[in-house]
């Protein structure tokens, strides 16, 4: 009898990334976005195929904008089947636009609730990323902004999303410390002088990979 060889397929998973300019990868190519880079790492290191990550993110979005985008209207994100993992990074535009931290806390809590529902009502399948610190960018310096104040503001918004992540028992990953390395390394800044480069997003992806590996192994 002729021996039949079967191709072993990788486990598949659905990944949804929610956010703003950092998630959509403003000023970098689609392959350099951190959702795309962590997808490749998972395929290479953990043999998990996430396919093309679904991204709901637009440059300039605040928590309110993202809430509108993931609302429960027919055809919206919540109408889709559940995801194996959902990541959430949002808040820099709340800070930049001078929106209140009280508003941020309330809207971020709503976004966490929606993220958990999108992850099949599994908090352990949701990952919150901290807000990066744009005070290290040439844009912030050229605008004559008080970069020390910006950094402190970013920290205060991150205290809120960290507290809420703990309250809702989801994963939390600090990428802010990594983003601040750009102050001494221009290669971590995108060509627009404001956003981060594919190299920096690669660093975030490497931090994300073991967390997503844990999530996906638990789900499979």
C-alpha beads as a LAMMPS data file, in Angstrom:
LAMMPS data file: protein, C-alpha beads

220 atoms
219 bonds

1 atom types
1 bond types

-500.0 500.0 xlo xhi
-500.0 500.0 ylo yhi
-500.0 500.0 zlo zhi

Masses

1 110.0

Atoms # bond

1 1 1 0.000 0.000 0.000
2 1 1 1.300 3.376 -0.926
3 1 1 2.115 5.430 2.132
4 1 1 -0.011 8.546 2.313
5 1 1 1.713 11.644 3.598
6 1 1 -0.472 14.152 5.304
7 1 1 0.453 17.770 5.539
8 1 1 0.401 18.953 9.140
9 1 1 -1.360 22.297 9.312
10 1 1 -0.672 24.921 11.924
11 1 1 -3.345 25.673 14.500
12 1 1 -5.323 28.698 13.373
13 1 1 -6.415 31.614 15.516
14 1 1 -8.331 34.866 15.020
15 1 1 -6.609 38.019 16.274
16 1 1 -8.306 41.427 16.571
17 1 1 -6.199 44.535 17.287
18 1 1 -8.021 47.648 18.527
19 1 1 -6.394 51.064 18.773
20 1 1 -5.262 54.234 17.047
21 1 1 -2.276 55.357 14.943
22 1 1 0.128 53.056 16.773
23 1 1 -1.977 49.991 15.971
24 1 1 -2.607 50.916 12.341
25 1 1 1.096 51.744 11.990
26 1 1 1.010 55.363 10.817
27 1 1 4.045 56.100 8.594
28 1 1 5.161 52.442 8.326
29 1 1 4.282 49.687 5.874
30 1 1 1.510 47.171 6.636
31 1 1 4.075 44.424 7.306
32 1 1 5.766 46.615 9.943
33 1 1 2.690 47.121 12.106
34 1 1 3.034 45.365 15.445
35 1 1 -0.023 43.111 14.862
36 1 1 1.572 41.874 11.632
37 1 1 4.978 41.415 13.268
38 1 1 3.638 39.460 16.241
39 1 1 1.633 37.304 13.853
40 1 1 4.868 36.352 12.060
41 1 1 6.609 35.621 15.353
42 1 1 3.784 33.327 16.423
43 1 1 3.965 31.480 13.121
44 1 1 7.742 31.104 13.280
45 1 1 8.269 30.421 16.970
46 1 1 5.009 28.807 18.059
47 1 1 3.632 27.410 14.792
48 1 1 0.314 29.226 15.237
49 1 1 -1.273 30.808 12.185
50 1 1 -3.280 33.946 13.000
51 1 1 -3.898 34.743 9.368
52 1 1 -4.082 38.456 8.683
53 1 1 -4.911 40.191 11.984
54 1 1 -8.106 42.221 11.857
55 1 1 -7.344 45.815 12.792
56 1 1 -9.882 48.404 13.926
57 1 1 -7.812 51.562 14.342
58 1 1 -7.506 55.018 12.798
59 1 1 -4.919 57.732 13.313
60 1 1 -6.241 60.350 15.738
61 1 1 -8.828 58.148 17.395
62 1 1 -9.692 58.651 21.057
63 1 1 -11.430 56.109 23.278
64 1 1 -14.749 57.659 22.205
65 1 1 -13.987 57.142 18.508
66 1 1 -13.002 53.532 19.083
67 1 1 -16.146 52.916 21.117
68 1 1 -18.235 54.142 18.189
69 1 1 -16.365 51.799 15.841
70 1 1 -16.839 48.659 17.935
71 1 1 -20.439 49.351 18.917
72 1 1 -23.074 46.674 18.715
73 1 1 -24.764 47.942 15.552
74 1 1 -25.591 45.289 12.915
75 1 1 -22.499 44.556 10.879
76 1 1 -20.190 46.000 13.547
77 1 1 -17.352 44.148 15.197
78 1 1 -19.641 42.616 17.804
79 1 1 -21.722 40.981 15.086
80 1 1 -18.714 38.845 14.141
81 1 1 -17.802 35.536 15.717
82 1 1 -15.553 35.675 18.756
83 1 1 -11.804 36.135 18.495
84 1 1 -9.079 34.002 20.065
85 1 1 -7.215 37.089 21.190
86 1 1 -8.007 40.810 21.312
87 1 1 -5.407 43.512 21.956
88 1 1 -6.266 47.065 23.012
89 1 1 -4.006 50.138 22.882
90 1 1 -5.770 53.514 23.108
91 1 1 -5.421 56.818 24.914
92 1 1 -2.637 58.941 23.464
93 1 1 -5.121 61.166 21.630
94 1 1 -7.182 61.599 24.775
95 1 1 -4.063 63.037 26.395
96 1 1 -3.013 65.055 23.332
97 1 1 -6.456 66.636 22.959
98 1 1 -6.637 67.508 26.649
99 1 1 -9.583 65.247 27.318
100 1 1 -10.276 64.402 30.934
101 1 1 -8.948 61.368 32.719
102 1 1 -12.416 60.795 34.170
103 1 1 -13.785 60.428 30.641
104 1 1 -10.874 58.161 29.725
105 1 1 -11.502 55.883 32.702
106 1 1 -15.176 55.465 31.866
107 1 1 -14.670 54.906 28.148
108 1 1 -11.695 52.603 28.603
109 1 1 -13.769 50.461 30.968
110 1 1 -16.454 50.215 28.273
111 1 1 -13.821 49.233 25.720
112 1 1 -12.529 46.517 28.009
113 1 1 -16.038 45.141 28.418
114 1 1 -16.479 45.100 24.638
115 1 1 -13.037 43.524 24.139
116 1 1 -13.910 40.747 26.573
117 1 1 -17.165 40.070 24.721
118 1 1 -15.307 40.019 21.405
119 1 1 -12.917 37.462 22.918
120 1 1 -15.802 35.112 23.629
121 1 1 -16.417 36.472 27.137
122 1 1 -12.930 35.353 28.140
123 1 1 -10.957 38.097 29.983
124 1 1 -7.847 35.921 29.819
125 1 1 -7.880 36.317 26.012
126 1 1 -7.585 40.126 26.113
127 1 1 -4.285 42.031 26.178
128 1 1 -4.004 45.731 27.059
129 1 1 -0.892 47.572 25.875
130 1 1 0.187 50.725 27.696
131 1 1 0.248 54.075 25.898
132 1 1 3.655 54.859 24.329
133 1 1 5.395 58.122 25.211
134 1 1 5.536 60.529 22.267
135 1 1 7.467 63.091 24.354
136 1 1 10.654 61.414 23.075
137 1 1 9.857 62.271 19.447
138 1 1 11.283 65.155 17.390
139 1 1 7.695 66.366 16.864
140 1 1 7.216 66.997 20.589
141 1 1 10.504 68.867 20.848
142 1 1 9.953 70.927 17.686
143 1 1 6.509 71.960 18.905
144 1 1 8.171 73.424 21.981
145 1 1 6.088 71.222 24.232
146 1 1 6.976 70.478 27.844
147 1 1 8.190 66.936 27.334
148 1 1 8.497 66.264 31.061
149 1 1 4.831 67.189 31.482
150 1 1 3.824 64.978 28.532
151 1 1 5.677 62.012 30.026
152 1 1 3.980 62.546 33.376
153 1 1 0.589 62.784 31.663
154 1 1 1.207 59.548 29.757
155 1 1 2.116 57.859 33.047
156 1 1 -1.105 59.090 34.668
157 1 1 -3.261 57.767 31.817
158 1 1 -1.382 54.484 31.983
159 1 1 -2.120 54.182 35.684
160 1 1 -5.782 54.255 34.743
161 1 1 -5.595 51.572 32.053
162 1 1 -3.400 49.424 34.312
163 1 1 -5.874 49.654 37.195
164 1 1 -8.756 48.767 34.889
165 1 1 -6.852 45.877 33.325
166 1 1 -6.357 44.438 36.796
167 1 1 -9.976 45.043 37.707
168 1 1 -11.220 43.203 34.609
169 1 1 -8.522 40.502 34.973
170 1 1 -7.036 40.882 31.501
171 1 1 -3.384 40.729 30.490
172 1 1 -1.332 43.951 30.616
173 1 1 1.889 44.771 28.792
174 1 1 4.056 47.856 29.375
175 1 1 5.448 49.139 26.065
176 1 1 5.958 52.674 27.396
177 1 1 9.422 51.942 28.793
178 1 1 10.424 50.452 25.444
179 1 1 9.073 53.494 23.562
180 1 1 11.207 55.826 25.682
181 1 1 14.359 54.226 24.291
182 1 1 13.647 56.257 21.147
183 1 1 14.956 59.328 22.960
184 1 1 18.463 57.976 22.400
185 1 1 17.875 55.971 19.216
186 1 1 16.476 57.836 16.175
187 1 1 16.014 54.536 14.303
188 1 1 13.028 53.844 16.553
189 1 1 11.167 56.892 15.173
190 1 1 9.208 56.869 11.901
191 1 1 9.981 59.265 9.063
192 1 1 7.185 61.635 10.145
193 1 1 9.067 62.427 13.363
194 1 1 6.024 61.669 15.507
195 1 1 5.186 57.986 15.329
196 1 1 7.368 54.958 15.934
197 1 1 9.244 52.920 13.343
198 1 1 8.832 49.321 12.280
199 1 1 11.923 48.530 14.333
200 1 1 10.216 49.826 17.474
201 1 1 7.011 47.970 16.658
202 1 1 9.162 44.860 16.298
203 1 1 10.315 45.320 19.882
204 1 1 6.693 45.510 21.021
205 1 1 5.894 42.375 19.016
206 1 1 8.681 40.487 20.785
207 1 1 7.226 41.555 24.132
208 1 1 3.753 40.493 23.007
209 1 1 4.693 37.105 21.579
210 1 1 5.040 35.152 24.859
211 1 1 1.792 36.645 26.187
212 1 1 -0.142 35.763 23.033
213 1 1 1.487 32.328 23.035
214 1 1 0.120 31.738 26.549
215 1 1 -3.329 32.959 25.527
216 1 1 -3.486 30.862 22.385
217 1 1 -2.187 27.700 24.005
218 1 1 -4.882 28.043 26.669
219 1 1 -7.482 28.392 23.933
220 1 1 -6.310 25.428 21.932

Bonds

1 1 1 2
2 1 2 3
3 1 3 4
4 1 4 5
5 1 5 6
6 1 6 7
7 1 7 8
8 1 8 9
9 1 9 10
10 1 10 11
11 1 11 12
12 1 12 13
13 1 13 14
14 1 14 15
15 1 15 16
16 1 16 17
17 1 17 18
18 1 18 19
19 1 19 20
20 1 20 21
21 1 21 22
22 1 22 23
23 1 23 24
24 1 24 25
25 1 25 26
26 1 26 27
27 1 27 28
28 1 28 29
29 1 29 30
30 1 30 31
31 1 31 32
32 1 32 33
33 1 33 34
34 1 34 35
35 1 35 36
36 1 36 37
37 1 37 38
38 1 38 39
39 1 39 40
40 1 40 41
41 1 41 42
42 1 42 43
43 1 43 44
44 1 44 45
45 1 45 46
46 1 46 47
47 1 47 48
48 1 48 49
49 1 49 50
50 1 50 51
51 1 51 52
52 1 52 53
53 1 53 54
54 1 54 55
55 1 55 56
56 1 56 57
57 1 57 58
58 1 58 59
59 1 59 60
60 1 60 61
61 1 61 62
62 1 62 63
63 1 63 64
64 1 64 65
65 1 65 66
66 1 66 67
67 1 67 68
68 1 68 69
69 1 69 70
70 1 70 71
71 1 71 72
72 1 72 73
73 1 73 74
74 1 74 75
75 1 75 76
76 1 76 77
77 1 77 78
78 1 78 79
79 1 79 80
80 1 80 81
81 1 81 82
82 1 82 83
83 1 83 84
84 1 84 85
85 1 85 86
86 1 86 87
87 1 87 88
88 1 88 89
89 1 89 90
90 1 90 91
91 1 91 92
92 1 92 93
93 1 93 94
94 1 94 95
95 1 95 96
96 1 96 97
97 1 97 98
98 1 98 99
99 1 99 100
100 1 100 101
101 1 101 102
102 1 102 103
103 1 103 104
104 1 104 105
105 1 105 106
106 1 106 107
107 1 107 108
108 1 108 109
109 1 109 110
110 1 110 111
111 1 111 112
112 1 112 113
113 1 113 114
114 1 114 115
115 1 115 116
116 1 116 117
117 1 117 118
118 1 118 119
119 1 119 120
120 1 120 121
121 1 121 122
122 1 122 123
123 1 123 124
124 1 124 125
125 1 125 126
126 1 126 127
127 1 127 128
128 1 128 129
129 1 129 130
130 1 130 131
131 1 131 132
132 1 132 133
133 1 133 134
134 1 134 135
135 1 135 136
136 1 136 137
137 1 137 138
138 1 138 139
139 1 139 140
140 1 140 141
141 1 141 142
142 1 142 143
143 1 143 144
144 1 144 145
145 1 145 146
146 1 146 147
147 1 147 148
148 1 148 149
149 1 149 150
150 1 150 151
151 1 151 152
152 1 152 153
153 1 153 154
154 1 154 155
155 1 155 156
156 1 156 157
157 1 157 158
158 1 158 159
159 1 159 160
160 1 160 161
161 1 161 162
162 1 162 163
163 1 163 164
164 1 164 165
165 1 165 166
166 1 166 167
167 1 167 168
168 1 168 169
169 1 169 170
170 1 170 171
171 1 171 172
172 1 172 173
173 1 173 174
174 1 174 175
175 1 175 176
176 1 176 177
177 1 177 178
178 1 178 179
179 1 179 180
180 1 180 181
181 1 181 182
182 1 182 183
183 1 183 184
184 1 184 185
185 1 185 186
186 1 186 187
187 1 187 188
188 1 188 189
189 1 189 190
190 1 190 191
191 1 191 192
192 1 192 193
193 1 193 194
194 1 194 195
195 1 195 196
196 1 196 197
197 1 197 198
198 1 198 199
199 1 199 200
200 1 200 201
201 1 201 202
202 1 202 203
203 1 203 204
204 1 204 205
205 1 205 206
206 1 206 207
207 1 207 208
208 1 208 209
209 1 209 210
210 1 210 211
211 1 211 212
212 1 212 213
213 1 213 214
214 1 214 215
215 1 215 216
216 1 216 217
217 1 217 218
218 1 218 219
219 1 219 220
